[in-house]
Amino acid sequence: MASETRPRRPKYQRIADDLKAAIESGQYGPGDRLPGESALAAQYDAAPLTARQALKVLRIAGLVETKQGAVDRVIEFSPIRRHGIQRLARVQWGTGKSIWSADEERPVTIEVRVDTLTAPAYVSQMLEVGEGELVCARSRRYVLNNRPVMLATSYLPLNLVDGTAIMRVDTGEGGVYARLAEIGHAPAHFREEIRCRLPLAEEAEGLDMPLERPIIKLCRTAIDAGLRAIEVNEMTMDSAAYVLEYKFDA
């Protein structure tokens, strides 16, 4: 009975639903061209604007892409499966491996910038450094298959890492956590908080994604054996580029 009273979905959404089902069933594979606006308008007895809205829904969802004004094609990008627990194990960074390699075998380009700056007030509070005190900020942009997938900034107490390899663009094998271990502050505990929201303009620009597509905001705090917060890492991820996976025992 409820279905009889449910409002009918707009035609553009029904067209988008049909195309999504066709993509998921394999009727249209990665790289395949989708019907254009005119063809869809004729097929569904709809206005071209309605067909355009349907294709926009699929672009926002990350299912199709349009390059340089060309036709819409099914996106060829395979999402990154982020292993939320295994990737942070000491066996990973402690043996010289990168955290990224726990999730992906595909090569990634990482654009790195290292700054000394005043952290946002909430980061200073989490790191238990004085308000206005300088910290080391390591900003990264991750690009996979020519597609930006994540922006990240790690904040670390300057009085802890100043003069170490953590202040360099290339921190060496095992990354920041291996270098923290060398100075006696290896991560022993992690806490991650995950939120989703629409991106700010600069976030959408940095990830080359539509403003209408949500981002994943993940904030990780690394804590050493003495319960000191040694890093706050803020990550901004394209929600269409990631699958978050967590495996743990009952």
TIMI-631849 format. One record per residue: x, y, z of N, C-alpha, C in turn; residue number from 1. Coordinates in Angstrom, 3 decimals. Example, Ala and Ser with C-alpha at 12.3 -4.5 7.8 and 13.67 -1.06 7.14 Angstrom:
<recs>
REC      n_u      n_v      n_w     ca_u     ca_v     ca_w      c_u      c_v      c_w   k
REC   13.190   -5.690    7.800   12.300   -4.500    7.800   13.200   -3.300    7.800   1
REC   12.850   -2.250    7.080   13.670   -1.060    7.140   12.900    0.030    7.870   2
</recs>
This chain:
<recs>
REC      n_u      n_v      n_w     ca_u     ca_v     ca_w      c_u      c_v      c_w   k
REC    0.827   -1.198    0.000    0.000    0.000    0.000    0.867    1.255    0.000   1
REC    2.001    1.191    0.727    2.860    2.362    0.820    3.392    2.760   -0.551   2
REC    3.687    1.746   -1.405    4.250    2.058   -2.708    3.254    2.785   -3.584   3
REC    1.916    2.570   -3.345    0.903    3.223   -4.158    0.822    4.721   -3.850   4
REC    1.208    5.101   -2.642    1.106    6.512   -2.253    2.454    7.229   -2.322   5
REC    3.523    6.484   -2.639    4.833    7.093   -2.690    4.912    8.028   -3.896   6
REC    5.457    9.240   -3.720    5.563   10.177   -4.846    6.397    9.577   -5.971   7
REC    5.952    9.809   -7.198    6.666    9.296   -8.355    7.980   10.045   -8.519   8
REC    9.065    9.321   -8.776   10.382    9.943   -8.916   10.421   10.781  -10.184   9
REC   11.127   11.914  -10.139   11.258   12.748  -11.332   11.840   11.939  -12.492  10
REC   11.471   12.325  -13.696   11.895   11.551  -14.861   13.415   11.509  -14.987  11
REC   14.101   12.623  -14.681   15.557   12.609  -14.821   16.187   11.589  -13.882  12
REC   15.563   11.417  -12.684   16.089   10.460  -11.735   15.828    9.029  -12.204  13
REC   14.681    8.809  -12.837   14.379    7.474  -13.364   15.333    7.113  -14.508  14
REC   15.661    8.098  -15.340   16.637    7.844  -16.404   17.995    7.502  -15.792  15
REC   18.399    8.274  -14.785   19.670    8.018  -14.106   19.678    6.637  -13.465  16
REC   18.552    6.242  -12.868   18.460    4.921  -12.245   18.647    3.820  -13.272  17
REC   18.022    3.980  -14.430   18.143    2.967  -15.488   19.588    2.863  -15.977  18
REC   20.224    3.997  -16.169   21.613    3.984  -16.629   22.542    3.394  -15.566  19
REC   22.294    3.730  -14.311   23.094    3.168  -13.218   22.965    1.651  -13.183  20
REC   21.732    1.144  -13.343   21.509   -0.300  -13.349   22.220   -0.944  -14.532  21
REC   22.216   -0.262  -15.680   22.886   -0.807  -16.862   24.400   -0.862  -16.661  22
REC   24.947    0.132  -15.970   26.384    0.134  -15.675   26.716   -0.988  -14.701  23
REC   25.916   -1.127  -13.665   26.182   -2.131  -12.637   26.013   -3.550  -13.167  24
REC   25.159   -3.735  -14.166   24.944   -5.068  -14.742   25.991   -5.419  -15.782  25
REC   26.808   -4.443  -16.168   27.834   -4.688  -17.170   27.414   -4.378  -18.591  26
REC   26.208   -3.890  -18.756   25.764   -3.520  -20.099   26.666   -2.432  -20.678  27
REC   27.069   -1.513  -19.805   28.075   -0.516  -20.159   29.285   -0.762  -19.268  28
REC   30.419   -1.071  -19.889   31.632   -1.333  -19.126   32.507   -0.106  -19.020  29
REC   33.604   -0.202  -18.244   34.521    0.925  -18.093   34.992    1.453  -19.446  30
REC   34.863    2.755  -19.626   35.280    3.385  -20.868   34.214    3.424  -21.944  31
REC   33.112    2.702  -21.752   32.048    2.682  -22.765   31.323    4.014  -22.828  32
REC   30.906    4.356  -24.008   30.178    5.595  -24.240   28.706    5.400  -23.891  33
REC   28.131    6.354  -23.174   26.708    6.318  -22.850   25.916    7.037  -23.942  34
REC   24.614    6.738  -24.051   23.788    7.491  -25.008   23.848    8.987  -24.693  35
REC   23.838    9.819  -25.727   23.875   11.256  -25.531   22.533   11.816  -25.115  36
REC   22.517   13.107  -24.859   21.289   13.763  -24.402   20.146   13.578  -25.397  37
REC   20.433   13.749  -26.678   19.374   13.641  -27.694   18.803   12.229  -27.739  38
REC   19.676   11.228  -27.686   19.222    9.840  -27.736   18.385    9.496  -26.510  39
REC   18.835    9.941  -25.342   18.083    9.668  -24.115   16.747   10.397  -24.119  40
REC   16.743   11.628  -24.606   15.497   12.398  -24.667   14.480   11.698  -25.557  41
REC   14.942   11.169  -26.682   14.035   10.463  -27.595   13.565    9.148  -26.983  42
REC   14.477    8.423  -26.342   14.137    7.125  -25.758   13.103    7.251  -24.642  43
REC   13.207    8.294  -23.855   12.338    8.448  -22.690   11.247    9.503  -22.902  44
REC   11.138    9.998  -24.128   10.146   11.032  -24.429   10.279   12.171  -23.428  45
REC   11.500   12.671  -23.324   11.815   13.714  -22.344   12.499   14.882  -23.042  46
REC   12.566   15.995  -22.346   13.283   17.152  -22.867   14.786   16.910  -22.754  47
REC   15.585   17.492  -23.658   17.046   17.343  -23.555   17.590   17.779  -22.202  48
REC   16.974   18.815  -21.599   17.424   19.264  -20.286   17.242   18.168  -19.243  49
REC   16.157   17.400  -19.360   15.916   16.289  -18.428   17.003   15.232  -18.575  50
REC   17.360   14.915  -19.815   18.432   13.947  -20.058   19.756   14.469  -19.520  51
REC   19.979   15.772  -19.665   21.209   16.372  -19.160   21.288   16.246  -17.643  52
REC   20.159   16.448  -16.971   20.127   16.307  -15.508   20.440   14.877  -15.098  53
REC   19.932   13.907  -15.856   20.177   12.498  -15.534   21.662   12.171  -15.623  54
REC   22.313   12.649  -16.669   23.745   12.401  -16.825   24.548   13.111  -15.737  55
REC   24.071   14.283  -15.310   24.752   14.999  -14.235   24.688   14.203  -12.937  56
REC   23.567   13.549  -12.675   23.446   12.716  -11.477   24.533   11.642  -11.473  57
REC   24.784   11.033  -12.623   25.796    9.975  -12.711   27.209   10.538  -12.563  58
REC   27.429   11.754  -13.058   28.751   12.372  -12.895   29.012   12.701  -11.427  59
REC   27.998   13.223  -10.764   28.157   13.547   -9.338   28.436   12.284   -8.531  60
REC   27.799   11.172   -8.918   27.997    9.903   -8.211   29.341    9.269   -8.523  61
REC   30.056    9.815   -9.506   31.355    9.260   -9.843   31.282    8.040  -10.733  62
REC   30.154    7.842  -11.418   29.992    6.675  -12.286   30.427    6.960  -13.712  63
REC   30.300    8.194  -14.151   30.690    8.556  -15.511   31.530    9.826  -15.465  64
REC   32.214   10.092  -16.553   33.021   11.297  -16.654   32.944   11.846  -18.064  65
REC   33.136   13.143  -18.161   33.183   13.820  -19.443   34.502   14.557  -19.522  66
REC   35.291   14.265  -20.544   36.598   14.888  -20.687   36.609   15.843  -21.865  67
REC   36.962   17.088  -21.596   37.142   18.113  -22.621   35.932   18.219  -23.549  68
REC   34.752   18.236  -22.954   33.536   18.429  -23.729   33.112   17.239  -24.553  69
REC   33.760   16.098  -24.366   33.401   14.900  -25.118   32.157   14.254  -24.525  70
REC   31.756   13.115  -25.085   30.564   12.410  -24.608   30.834   11.795  -23.242  71
REC   29.754   11.468  -22.539   29.880   10.812  -21.239   30.274    9.353  -21.428  72
REC   31.257    8.931  -20.659   31.700    7.534  -20.687   31.736    6.989  -19.268  73
REC   31.546    5.681  -19.159   31.634    5.025  -17.854   33.065    5.185  -17.350  74
REC   33.195    5.602  -16.138   34.513    5.882  -15.591   35.338    4.595  -15.502  75
REC   36.620    4.714  -15.807   37.504    3.544  -15.799   38.246    3.379  -14.478  76
REC   38.111    4.356  -13.600   38.841    4.334  -12.331   38.257    3.290  -11.382  77
REC   39.122    2.464  -10.810   38.700    1.474   -9.811   38.938    2.044   -8.414  78
REC   37.909    2.101   -7.561   38.067    2.727   -6.242   39.163    2.084   -5.401  79
REC   39.757    2.895   -4.551   40.782    2.443   -3.610   40.090    1.796   -2.423  80
REC   40.527    0.608   -2.063   39.973   -0.058   -0.881   40.917    0.213    0.288  81
REC   40.483    1.085    1.179   41.321    1.526    2.295   41.125    0.598    3.485  82
REC   42.182   -0.128    3.861   42.119   -1.089    4.965   42.406   -0.348    6.273  83
REC   41.342    0.075    6.932   41.449    1.027    8.017   42.279    0.599    9.203  84
REC   42.420   -0.707    9.452   43.163   -1.162   10.628   44.536   -1.715   10.231  85
REC   44.552   -2.611    9.247   45.803   -3.263    8.862   46.856   -2.274    8.376  86
REC   46.454   -1.198    7.721   47.400   -0.261    7.118   48.247    0.469    8.160  87
REC   47.756    0.540    9.414   48.466    1.280   10.456   49.285    0.375   11.375  88
REC   49.292   -0.925   11.087   50.039   -1.861   11.928   51.537   -1.574   11.848  89
REC   52.218   -1.796   12.946   53.665   -1.531   12.983   54.417   -2.386   11.973  90
REC   53.893   -3.572   11.665   54.546   -4.438   10.687   54.585   -3.770    9.316  91
REC   53.744   -2.779    9.108   53.716   -2.064    7.837   54.830   -1.014    7.795  92
REC   54.676    0.060    8.565   55.670    1.137    8.525   56.968    0.767    9.228  93
REC   56.889   -0.172   10.186   58.085   -0.568   10.934   59.072   -1.371   10.116  94
REC   58.633   -1.894    8.974   59.536   -2.655    8.097   59.869   -1.876    6.832  95
REC   59.628   -0.560    6.879   60.025    0.296    5.770   59.006    0.442    4.666  96
REC   57.817   -0.148    4.840   56.778   -0.035    3.813   55.982    1.253    4.022  97
REC   55.417    1.753    2.961   54.555    2.921    3.086   53.157    2.480    3.483  98
REC   52.451    3.343    4.193   51.070    3.043    4.553   50.229    2.874    3.295  99
REC   50.508    3.687    2.293   49.733    3.613    1.049   49.783    2.216    0.441 100
REC   50.937    1.550    0.509   51.109    0.248   -0.134   50.236   -0.833    0.504 101
REC   49.726   -0.577    1.710   48.811   -1.536    2.328   47.462   -1.543    1.632 102
REC   47.153   -0.455    0.946   45.860   -0.324    0.273   45.955   -0.531   -1.228 103
REC   47.054   -0.127   -1.820   47.135   -0.021   -3.269   48.455   -0.516   -3.831 104
REC   48.375   -1.269   -4.930   49.579   -1.646   -5.671   49.834   -0.676   -6.815 105
REC   48.796    0.071   -7.212   48.978    1.030   -8.292   49.868    2.175   -7.828 106
REC   50.788    2.617   -8.673   51.675    3.719   -8.273   50.904    5.016   -8.097 107
REC   51.277    5.748   -7.083   50.618    7.014   -6.775   51.646    8.141   -6.807 108
REC   51.227    9.293   -7.270   52.058   10.486   -7.208   51.652   11.295   -5.988 109
REC   52.611   11.625   -5.143   52.318   12.381   -3.926   53.047   13.717   -3.991 110
REC   52.264   14.782   -4.023   52.833   16.131   -4.021   52.926   16.574   -2.562 111
REC   54.133   16.876   -2.118   54.381   17.142   -0.694   54.877   18.570   -0.496 112
REC   54.367   19.200    0.556   54.866   20.506    0.989   55.035   20.467    2.508 113
REC   56.159   20.967    2.996   56.428   20.988    4.437   56.532   22.440    4.889 114
REC   55.742   22.786    5.911   55.717   24.158    6.419   55.871   24.159    7.934 115
REC   56.293   25.290    8.439   56.261   25.564    9.875   55.253   26.678   10.073 116
REC   54.205   26.383   10.826   53.123   27.362   10.936   52.381   27.209   12.260 117
REC   51.453   28.120   12.478   50.584   28.042   13.650   49.404   27.147   13.301 118
REC   49.192   26.117   14.067   48.123   25.175   13.779   46.766   25.762   14.145 119
REC   45.683   25.276   13.527   44.344   25.656   13.980   44.192   25.354   15.471 120
REC   43.373   26.115   16.139   43.244   26.009   17.598   42.895   24.593   18.052 121
REC   41.992   23.927   17.316   41.588   22.582   17.748   42.729   21.581   17.593 122
REC   43.611   21.788   16.597   44.761   20.907   16.426   45.759   21.143   17.558 123
REC   45.996   22.408   17.893   46.887   22.719   19.014   46.394   22.073   20.300 124
REC   45.079   22.085   20.481   44.507   21.472   21.681   44.726   19.961   21.666 125
REC   44.541   19.329   20.502   44.720   17.880   20.407   46.182   17.490   20.610 126
REC   47.104   18.315   20.124   48.527   18.031   20.285   49.071   18.518   21.625 127
REC   48.230   19.236   22.361   48.613   19.780   23.672   49.829   20.692   23.547 128
REC   49.790   21.544   22.521   50.815   22.585   22.395   50.135   23.919   22.664 129
REC   50.908   24.899   23.058   50.342   26.189   23.404   49.696   26.871   22.206 130
REC   48.639   27.615   22.462   47.963   28.338   21.390   48.928   29.327   20.754 131
REC   49.040   29.281   19.431   49.973   30.133   18.720   51.351   29.525   18.568 132
REC   51.588   28.371   19.203   52.889   27.705   19.092   53.030   27.083   17.708 133
REC   54.234   27.141   17.136   54.466   26.614   15.794   54.486   25.092   15.794 134
REC   54.009   24.531   14.688   54.036   23.086   14.485   54.581   22.814   13.087 135
REC   54.953   21.570   12.859   55.324   21.122   11.519   54.056   20.665   10.811 136
REC   53.833   21.166    9.605   52.656   20.779    8.819   53.128   20.150    7.515 137
REC   52.791   18.903    7.320   53.145   18.175    6.095   51.874   18.024    5.256 138
REC   51.779   18.761    4.158   50.601   18.729    3.292   50.893   17.854    2.078 139
REC   49.939   16.989    1.737   50.123   16.092    0.587   48.877   16.086   -0.287 140
REC   49.105   15.885   -1.567   48.035   15.674   -2.543   48.353   14.377   -3.279 141
REC   47.436   13.419   -3.201   47.643   12.101   -3.782   46.919   12.018   -5.125 142
REC   47.649   11.636   -6.158   47.095   11.547   -7.508   47.315   10.127   -8.026 143
REC   46.226    9.452   -8.368   46.272    8.074   -8.852   45.641    8.012  -10.235 144
REC   46.390    7.483  -11.200   45.897    7.406  -12.583   45.431    8.777  -13.085 145
REC   46.233    9.796  -12.797   45.940   11.179  -13.204   44.692   11.752  -12.536 146
REC   44.234   11.122  -11.464   43.039   11.589  -10.753   43.401   11.922   -9.308 147
REC   43.211   13.163   -8.851   43.426   13.471   -7.436   42.400   12.712   -6.582 148
REC   42.873   12.019   -5.564   41.966   11.213   -4.746   41.938   11.643   -3.283 149
REC   43.009   12.308   -2.812   43.031   12.685   -1.398   43.947   13.880   -1.172 150
REC   43.515   14.755   -0.270   44.339   15.827    0.274   44.567   15.497    1.745 151
REC   45.758   15.704    2.234   46.031   15.386    3.640   47.044   16.371    4.211 152
REC   46.845   16.719    5.474   47.818   17.548    6.193   48.059   16.927    7.567 153
REC   49.319   16.608    7.840   49.713   16.093    9.148   50.349   17.215    9.953 154
REC   49.884   17.364   11.182   50.454   18.353   12.104   51.219   17.617   13.201 155
REC   52.465   18.028   13.430   53.293   17.399   14.463   53.948   18.487   15.306 156
REC   54.131   18.241   16.617   54.762   19.251   17.477   56.169   19.579   16.970 157
REC   56.437   20.854   16.763   57.742   21.253   16.233   58.856   20.925   17.220 158
REC   58.563   21.049   18.507   59.609   20.763   19.498   59.953   19.280   19.558 159
REC   59.162   18.452   18.883   59.427   17.017   18.834   60.183   16.633   17.563 160
REC   59.852   17.275   16.444   60.370   16.804   15.157   61.368   17.757   14.498 161
REC   61.582   18.930   15.062   62.508   19.886   14.459   63.898   19.270   14.357 162
REC   64.514   19.399   13.179   65.852   18.860   12.974   65.877   17.405   12.544 163
REC   64.719   16.767   12.434   64.649   15.366   12.011   64.246   15.278   10.540 164
REC   64.279   14.067   10.006   63.902   13.842    8.605   62.432   14.133    8.356 165
REC   61.647   14.252    9.422   60.225   14.555    9.267   60.034   15.949    8.677 166
REC   61.027   16.801    8.817   60.945   18.153    8.271   61.310   18.195    6.790 167
REC   61.716   17.054    6.228   62.071   16.997    4.813   60.867   16.550    3.987 168
REC   60.910   16.849    2.702   59.850   16.382    1.801   59.846   14.866    1.750 169
REC   61.009   14.242    1.592   61.130   12.784    1.574   61.625   12.327    2.936 170
REC   60.765   11.664    3.675   61.120   11.232    5.028   61.839    9.886    5.049 171
REC   61.923    9.201    3.915   62.599    7.911    3.861   61.662    6.742    4.050 172
REC   62.204    5.547    4.006   61.408    4.316    4.090   60.629    4.251    5.405 173
REC   59.374    3.854    5.296   58.525    3.753    6.478   57.834    5.050    6.834 174
REC   58.284    6.152    6.211   57.607    7.426    6.387   57.729    8.032    7.770 175
REC   56.791    8.908    8.075   56.808    9.684    9.318   56.808    8.786   10.551 176
REC   56.030    7.705   10.527   55.923    6.875   11.728   57.239    6.154   12.034 177
REC   57.953    5.736   10.986   59.261    5.117   11.209   60.240    6.121   11.790 178
REC   60.161    7.380   11.335   61.066    8.408   11.859   60.699    8.752   13.304 179
REC   59.406    8.764   13.631   59.000    9.001   15.014   59.522    7.889   15.922 180
REC   59.505    6.651   15.426   60.021    5.530   16.213   61.507    5.716   16.502 181
REC   62.243    6.256   15.539   63.690    6.435   15.716   64.021    7.454   16.806 182
REC   63.092    8.376   17.073   63.367    9.369   18.128   62.623    9.019   19.428 183
REC   62.169    7.762   19.500   61.574    7.278   20.739   60.106    7.595   20.937 184
REC   59.406    7.932   19.854   57.989    8.265   19.969   57.169    7.514   18.913 185
REC   57.366    6.215   18.849   56.626    5.404   17.886   55.132    5.446   18.205 186
REC   54.294    5.477   17.195   52.851    5.404   17.451   52.499    4.076   18.124 187
REC   51.725    4.167   19.185   51.262    2.962   19.878   49.750    2.825   19.797 188
REC   49.068    3.941   19.603   47.608    3.945   19.524   47.179    4.924   18.427 189
REC   46.049    4.611   17.822   45.475    5.514   16.822   43.992    5.728   17.118 190
REC   43.533    6.911   16.813   42.100    7.210   16.896   41.709    7.903   15.594 191
REC   40.658    7.395   14.956   40.189    8.000   13.713   38.733    8.411   13.851 192
REC   38.428    9.594   13.358   37.061   10.097   13.318   36.700   10.348   11.858 193
REC   35.512    9.899   11.457   35.098   10.001   10.055   33.798   10.785    9.965 194
REC   33.791   11.761    9.069   32.586   12.527    8.781   32.434   12.648    7.274 195
REC   31.240   12.957    6.825   30.994   13.212    5.405   30.250   14.544    5.269 196
REC   30.622   15.310    4.271   29.949   16.584    3.993   30.258   16.986    2.564 197
REC   29.598   18.046    2.101   29.923   18.585    0.794   31.236   19.371    0.881 198
REC   32.013   19.398   -0.185   33.321   20.042   -0.122   33.229   21.562   -0.164 199
REC   34.226   22.201    0.428   34.425   23.621    0.211   34.985   23.804   -1.198 200
REC   34.932   25.025   -1.695   35.371   25.279   -3.070   36.821   24.852   -3.278 201
REC   37.697   25.178   -2.319   39.108   24.834   -2.490   39.341   23.329   -2.405 202
REC   38.511   22.625   -1.634   38.631   21.171   -1.560   38.207   20.527   -2.876 203
REC   37.087   20.996   -3.436   36.622   20.473   -4.720   37.636   20.751   -5.818 204
REC   38.249   21.941   -5.766   39.254   22.285   -6.774   40.491   21.400   -6.626 205
REC   40.920   21.182   -5.393   42.103   20.359   -5.160   41.905   18.917   -5.572 206
REC   40.669   18.425   -5.471   40.362   17.049   -5.844   39.768   16.940   -7.243 207
REC   39.596   18.078   -7.909   39.050   18.106   -9.274   37.740   17.323   -9.334 208
REC   36.811   17.677   -8.449   35.543   16.961   -8.347   34.391   17.954   -8.253 209
REC   33.162   17.499   -8.525   32.011   18.409   -8.458   31.739   18.867   -7.023 210
REC   31.272   20.091   -6.897   30.885   20.607   -5.585   29.721   19.838   -4.985 211
REC   28.933   19.169   -5.835   27.745   18.453   -5.340   28.076   17.075   -4.781 212
REC   29.293   16.579   -4.981   29.652   15.238   -4.507   30.238   15.327   -3.103 213
REC   29.780   14.509   -2.163   30.328   14.566   -0.802   31.792   14.144   -0.753 214
REC   32.478   14.646    0.249   33.833   14.209    0.561   33.801   13.425    1.872 215
REC   34.831   12.622    2.080   35.046   11.945    3.356   36.113   12.731    4.107 216
REC   35.782   13.188    5.294   36.747   13.887    6.151   37.170   12.928    7.256 217
REC   38.442   12.563    7.240   38.949   11.610    8.223   40.073   12.284    9.007 218
REC   39.930   12.286   10.313   40.943   12.877   11.182   41.546   11.772   12.053 219
REC   42.850   11.569   11.909   43.526   10.533   12.685   44.508   11.166   13.661 220
REC   44.462   10.711   14.895   45.423   11.128   15.913   46.312    9.942   16.245 221
REC   47.635   10.139   16.150   48.599    9.109   16.542   49.103    9.433   17.943 222
REC   49.150    8.416   18.781   49.496    8.591   20.196   50.619    7.623   20.546 223
REC   51.644    8.098   21.257   52.760    7.210   21.595   52.477    6.432   22.880 224
REC   53.437    5.605   23.288   53.236    4.740   24.455   53.055    5.544   25.739 225
REC   53.555    6.765   25.749   53.375    7.618   26.919   52.092    8.422   26.879 226
REC   51.216    8.083   25.925   49.908    8.710   25.734   50.009   10.170   25.306 227
REC   51.108   10.493   24.642   51.260   11.828   24.073   50.779   11.814   22.613 228
REC   49.959   12.772   22.247   49.537   12.907   20.853   50.720   13.443   20.053 229
REC   51.149   12.681   19.046   52.353   13.042   18.293   52.029   13.464   16.858 230
REC   50.826   13.227   16.419   50.429   13.651   15.073   48.914   13.768   15.004 231
REC   48.446   14.800   14.324   47.041   14.911   13.924   47.049   15.011   12.404 232
REC   46.419   14.056   11.762   46.411   13.979   10.299   44.980   14.184    9.807 233
REC   44.746   15.275    9.088   43.435   15.562    8.530   43.427   15.185    7.051 234
REC   42.536   14.284    6.669   42.447   13.783    5.300   41.111   14.170    4.675 235
REC   41.163   14.576    3.428   39.975   14.927    2.661   39.965   14.030    1.433 236
REC   38.975   13.137    1.340   38.957   12.125    0.291   37.734   12.275   -0.595 237
REC   37.937   12.062   -1.882   36.828   12.003   -2.829   36.027   10.746   -2.509 238
REC   34.774   10.911   -2.126   33.971    9.761   -1.696   33.767    8.747   -2.803 239
REC   33.852    9.170   -4.071   33.685    8.242   -5.184   34.960    7.462   -5.472 240
REC   36.065    7.835   -4.835   37.352    7.190   -5.101   37.726    6.160   -4.045 241
REC   36.939    6.063   -2.973   37.329    5.211   -1.843   36.224    4.261   -1.393 242
REC   36.676    3.091   -0.933   35.858    2.180   -0.140   36.595    2.006    1.187 243
REC   35.942    2.296    2.300   36.573    2.148    3.610   36.252    0.765    4.166 244
REC   37.297   -0.018    4.407   37.106   -1.396    4.866   37.767   -1.571    6.233 245
REC   37.050   -2.225    7.159   37.574   -2.479    8.498   37.394   -3.951    8.830 246
REC   38.494   -4.640    9.088   38.469   -6.042    9.487   39.029   -6.155   10.892 247
REC   38.282   -6.801   11.775   38.770   -7.005   13.137   38.036   -8.182   13.742 248
REC   38.646   -8.765   14.763   38.066   -9.940   15.414   36.957   -9.528   16.366 249
REC   36.019  -10.445   16.577   34.918  -10.200   17.500   35.442  -10.284   18.941 250
</recs>
